[in-house]
């Protein structure tokens, strides 16, 4: 693994971790909104999809870390919206 690949992986992993923490701390603890477990781990699911498909999987055309980071943010916002709506 090249050092630049590791930095890219770390960036996507950090976005997923921050998304999961934001859902738990921001909504559940500070906002008083009950966030279900599937919504809490949704950003991490995107990261695992990134890890397992980055080497030529069915989504290899999507294979830039910036796109995956944007997808993590979108999924986090959607999960937060779902938690607020329920």
MARNU-963538 format. One record per residue: residue in three letters; residue number from 1; x, y, z of N, C-alpha, C in turn. Coordinates in Angstrom, 1 decimal, always signed. Layout:
PT / ALA / NUM / X / Y / Z / X / Y / Z / X / Y / Z
...
This chain:
PT / UNK / 1 / +0.8 / -1.2 / +0.0 / +0.0 / +0.0 / +0.0 / +0.9 / +1.2 / +0.0
PT / UNK / 2 / +0.6 / +2.1 / -0.9 / +1.3 / +3.4 / -1.0 / +0.8 / +4.4 / +0.1
PT / UNK / 3 / +1.7 / +5.3 / +0.5 / +1.4 / +6.2 / +1.5 / +0.2 / +7.1 / +1.1
PT / UNK / 4 / +0.1 / +7.5 / -0.1 / -1.0 / +8.3 / -0.6 / -2.3 / +7.6 / -0.5
PT / UNK / 5 / -2.3 / +6.2 / -0.8 / -3.5 / +5.4 / -0.7 / -3.9 / +5.4 / +0.8
PT / UNK / 6 / -2.9 / +5.3 / +1.7 / -3.3 / +5.2 / +3.1 / -3.9 / +6.5 / +3.6
PT / UNK / 7 / -3.4 / +7.7 / +3.1 / -4.0 / +9.0 / +3.4 / -5.4 / +9.1 / +2.9
PT / UNK / 8 / -5.6 / +8.6 / +1.7 / -7.0 / +8.6 / +1.1 / -7.9 / +7.8 / +1.9
PT / UNK / 9 / -7.5 / +6.6 / +2.3 / -8.3 / +5.7 / +3.1 / -8.6 / +6.3 / +4.5
PT / UNK / 10 / -7.6 / +7.0 / +5.0 / -7.8 / +7.7 / +6.3 / -8.8 / +8.8 / +6.2
PT / UNK / 11 / -8.8 / +9.5 / +5.1 / -9.8 / +10.6 / +4.9 / -11.2 / +10.1 / +4.9
PT / UNK / 12 / -11.4 / +9.0 / +4.1 / -12.8 / +8.4 / +4.1 / -13.2 / +7.8 / +5.4
PT / UNK / 13 / -12.2 / +7.2 / +6.1 / -12.5 / +6.6 / +7.4 / -12.8 / +7.7 / +8.4
PT / UNK / 14 / -12.1 / +8.8 / +8.4 / -12.4 / +9.9 / +9.3 / -13.7 / +10.5 / +9.0
PT / UNK / 15 / -14.1 / +10.6 / +7.8 / -15.4 / +11.2 / +7.5 / -16.5 / +10.3 / +8.0
PT / UNK / 16 / -16.3 / +8.9 / +7.8 / -17.3 / +8.0 / +8.3 / -17.4 / +8.0 / +9.9
PT / UNK / 17 / -16.3 / +8.1 / +10.5 / -16.2 / +8.1 / +12.0 / -16.9 / +9.4 / +12.5
PT / UNK / 18 / -16.5 / +10.5 / +11.9 / -17.2 / +11.8 / +12.3 / -18.7 / +11.8 / +12.1
PT / UNK / 19 / -19.1 / +11.2 / +11.0 / -20.5 / +11.1 / +10.8 / -21.2 / +10.2 / +11.8
PT / UNK / 20 / -20.7 / +9.1 / +12.2 / -21.3 / +8.3 / +13.2 / -21.3 / +9.0 / +14.6
PT / UNK / 21 / -20.2 / +9.7 / +14.9 / -20.1 / +10.4 / +16.2 / -21.1 / +11.6 / +16.2
PT / UNK / 22 / -21.2 / +12.2 / +15.0 / -22.1 / +13.4 / +15.0 / -23.6 / +12.9 / +15.2
PT / UNK / 23 / -23.9 / +11.8 / +14.6 / -25.3 / +11.3 / +14.8 / -25.5 / +10.9 / +16.3
PT / UNK / 24 / -24.5 / +10.3 / +16.9 / -24.7 / +9.8 / +18.3 / -24.7 / +11.0 / +19.2
PT / UNK / 25 / -23.6 / +11.8 / +19.1 / -23.5 / +12.9 / +20.1 / -24.4 / +14.1 / +19.8
PT / UNK / 26 / -24.4 / +14.5 / +18.5 / -25.2 / +15.6 / +18.1 / -26.7 / +15.5 / +18.3
PT / UNK / 27 / -27.2 / +14.4 / +17.7 / -28.6 / +14.2 / +17.8 / -29.1 / +13.5 / +19.1
PT / UNK / 28 / -28.4 / +12.4 / +19.4 / -28.9 / +11.6 / +20.5 / -28.7 / +12.2 / +21.8
PT / UNK / 29 / -27.4 / +12.6 / +22.1 / -27.1 / +13.1 / +23.4 / -27.4 / +14.6 / +23.6
PT / UNK / 30 / -27.1 / +15.4 / +22.6 / -27.3 / +16.9 / +22.7 / -28.7 / +17.3 / +22.3
PT / UNK / 31 / -29.2 / +16.7 / +21.2 / -30.5 / +17.0 / +20.7 / -31.7 / +16.3 / +21.3
PT / UNK / 32 / -31.5 / +15.2 / +22.0 / -32.5 / +14.5 / +22.6 / -33.4 / +13.7 / +21.6
PT / UNK / 33 / -32.8 / +13.5 / +20.4 / -33.5 / +12.7 / +19.4 / -33.0 / +11.3 / +19.4
PT / UNK / 34 / -33.9 / +10.3 / +19.6 / -33.5 / +8.9 / +19.6 / -33.0 / +8.5 / +18.2
PT / UNK / 35 / -31.8 / +8.1 / +18.1 / -31.3 / +7.7 / +16.8 / -31.1 / +6.2 / +16.8
PT / UNK / 36 / -31.9 / +5.5 / +15.9 / -31.8 / +4.0 / +15.9 / -30.4 / +3.5 / +15.5
PT / UNK / 37 / -30.0 / +2.3 / +15.9 / -28.7 / +1.8 / +15.6 / -28.4 / +1.7 / +14.1
PT / UNK / 38 / -29.3 / +1.3 / +13.3 / -29.0 / +1.2 / +11.8 / -28.6 / +2.6 / +11.3
PT / UNK / 39 / -29.3 / +3.7 / +11.8 / -28.9 / +5.0 / +11.3 / -27.6 / +5.4 / +11.9
PT / UNK / 40 / -27.2 / +5.0 / +13.0 / -25.9 / +5.4 / +13.6 / -24.8 / +4.8 / +12.8
PT / UNK / 41 / -24.9 / +3.5 / +12.3 / -23.8 / +2.9 / +11.6 / -23.9 / +3.1 / +10.1
PT / UNK / 42 / -24.8 / +3.8 / +9.6 / -25.0 / +4.0 / +8.2 / -23.7 / +4.6 / +7.6
PT / UNK / 43 / -23.1 / +5.6 / +8.2 / -21.8 / +6.1 / +7.6 / -20.7 / +5.1 / +7.6
PT / UNK / 44 / -20.7 / +4.2 / +8.5 / -19.7 / +3.2 / +8.5 / -19.9 / +2.1 / +7.4
PT / UNK / 45 / -21.2 / +1.9 / +7.1 / -21.5 / +1.0 / +6.0 / -20.9 / +1.5 / +4.7
PT / UNK / 46 / -21.0 / +2.8 / +4.5 / -20.4 / +3.4 / +3.3 / -18.9 / +3.2 / +3.3
PT / UNK / 47 / -18.3 / +3.4 / +4.4 / -16.8 / +3.2 / +4.5 / -16.5 / +1.7 / +4.1
PT / UNK / 48 / -17.2 / +0.8 / +4.6 / -16.9 / -0.6 / +4.3 / -17.2 / -0.9 / +2.8
PT / UNK / 49 / -18.2 / -0.3 / +2.3 / -18.4 / -0.4 / +0.8 / -17.2 / +0.2 / +0.1
PT / UNK / 50 / -16.7 / +1.3 / +0.5 / -15.5 / +1.9 / -0.1 / -14.3 / +0.9 / +0.0
PT / UNK / 51 / -14.1 / +0.3 / +1.1 / -13.0 / -0.6 / +1.3 / -13.1 / -1.8 / +0.4
PT / UNK / 52 / -14.3 / -2.4 / +0.3 / -14.4 / -3.7 / -0.4 / -14.6 / -3.5 / -1.9
PT / UNK / 53 / -14.9 / -2.3 / -2.4 / -15.2 / -2.1 / -3.8 / -14.1 / -1.2 / -4.5
PT / UNK / 54 / -13.1 / -0.7 / -3.8 / -12.2 / +0.2 / -4.4 / -11.2 / -0.5 / -5.4
PT / UNK / 55 / -11.1 / -1.8 / -5.4 / -10.2 / -2.4 / -6.3 / -10.9 / -3.1 / -7.5
PT / UNK / 56 / -11.8 / -2.3 / -8.1 / -12.4 / -2.8 / -9.4 / -13.7 / -3.5 / -9.2
PT / UNK / 57 / -14.4 / -3.2 / -8.2 / -15.8 / -3.8 / -8.0 / -16.8 / -3.2 / -8.9
PT / UNK / 58 / -18.0 / -3.4 / -8.7 / -19.1 / -2.9 / -9.6 / -19.2 / -1.4 / -9.6
PT / UNK / 59 / -18.6 / -0.7 / -8.6 / -18.7 / +0.7 / -8.5 / -17.3 / +1.4 / -8.7
PT / UNK / 60 / -16.5 / +0.7 / -9.5 / -15.1 / +1.2 / -9.7 / -15.1 / +2.6 / -10.4
PT / UNK / 61 / -16.1 / +3.0 / -11.2 / -16.1 / +4.3 / -11.8 / -16.3 / +5.4 / -10.7
PT / UNK / 62 / -16.8 / +5.0 / -9.6 / -17.1 / +5.9 / -8.5 / -15.9 / +6.0 / -7.5
PT / UNK / 63 / -14.8 / +5.4 / -8.0 / -13.7 / +5.1 / -7.1 / -12.7 / +6.3 / -6.9
PT / UNK / 64 / -13.2 / +7.4 / -6.4 / -12.3 / +8.4 / -5.9 / -12.7 / +8.7 / -4.5
PT / UNK / 65 / -11.7 / +8.9 / -3.6 / -12.0 / +9.2 / -2.2 / -12.9 / +10.4 / -2.0
PT / UNK / 66 / -12.8 / +11.4 / -2.8 / -13.6 / +12.6 / -2.7 / -15.1 / +12.2 / -2.9
PT / UNK / 67 / -15.4 / +11.4 / -3.9 / -16.8 / +10.9 / -4.1 / -17.3 / +10.1 / -2.9
PT / UNK / 68 / -16.4 / +9.2 / -2.4 / -16.9 / +8.4 / -1.2 / -17.1 / +9.3 / +0.0
PT / UNK / 69 / -16.3 / +10.3 / +0.2 / -16.4 / +11.2 / +1.3 / -17.8 / +12.0 / +1.2
PT / UNK / 70 / -18.1 / +12.4 / +0.0 / -19.3 / +13.1 / -0.3 / -20.5 / +12.2 / +0.0
PT / UNK / 71 / -20.4 / +10.9 / -0.4 / -21.4 / +9.9 / -0.1 / -21.6 / +9.7 / +1.4
PT / UNK / 72 / -20.5 / +9.7 / +2.1 / -20.6 / +9.5 / +3.6 / -21.4 / +10.7 / +4.2
PT / UNK / 73 / -21.1 / +11.9 / +3.7 / -21.8 / +13.1 / +4.2 / -23.3 / +13.0 / +3.9
PT / UNK / 74 / -23.6 / +12.6 / +2.6 / -25.0 / +12.5 / +2.2 / -25.7 / +11.5 / +3.0
PT / UNK / 75 / -25.1 / +10.3 / +3.2 / -25.8 / +9.3 / +4.0 / -25.9 / +9.7 / +5.5
PT / UNK / 76 / -25.0 / +10.4 / +6.0 / -25.1 / +10.9 / +7.4 / -26.2 / +11.9 / +7.5
PT / UNK / 77 / -26.3 / +12.8 / +6.6 / -27.4 / +13.8 / +6.7 / -28.8 / +13.1 / +6.5
PT / UNK / 78 / -28.8 / +12.1 / +5.6 / -30.1 / +11.3 / +5.4 / -30.4 / +10.5 / +6.6
PT / UNK / 79 / -29.5 / +9.9 / +7.3 / -29.7 / +9.2 / +8.5 / -30.2 / +10.1 / +9.6
PT / UNK / 80 / -29.6 / +11.3 / +9.7 / -30.0 / +12.2 / +10.7 / -31.5 / +12.7 / +10.4
PT / UNK / 81 / -31.8 / +13.0 / +9.2 / -33.1 / +13.3 / +8.8 / -34.1 / +12.2 / +9.1
PT / UNK / 82 / -33.7 / +11.0 / +8.9 / -34.6 / +9.9 / +9.2 / -34.9 / +9.8 / +10.7
PT / UNK / 83 / -33.8 / +10.0 / +11.5 / -33.9 / +9.9 / +12.9 / -34.8 / +11.0 / +13.4
PT / UNK / 84 / -34.7 / +12.2 / +12.9 / -35.6 / +13.3 / +13.3 / -37.0 / +13.1 / +12.9
PT / UNK / 85 / -37.2 / +12.5 / +11.7 / -38.6 / +12.3 / +11.3 / -39.3 / +11.2 / +12.0
PT / UNK / 86 / -38.6 / +10.3 / +12.6 / -39.3 / +9.2 / +13.3 / -39.4 / +9.4 / +14.7
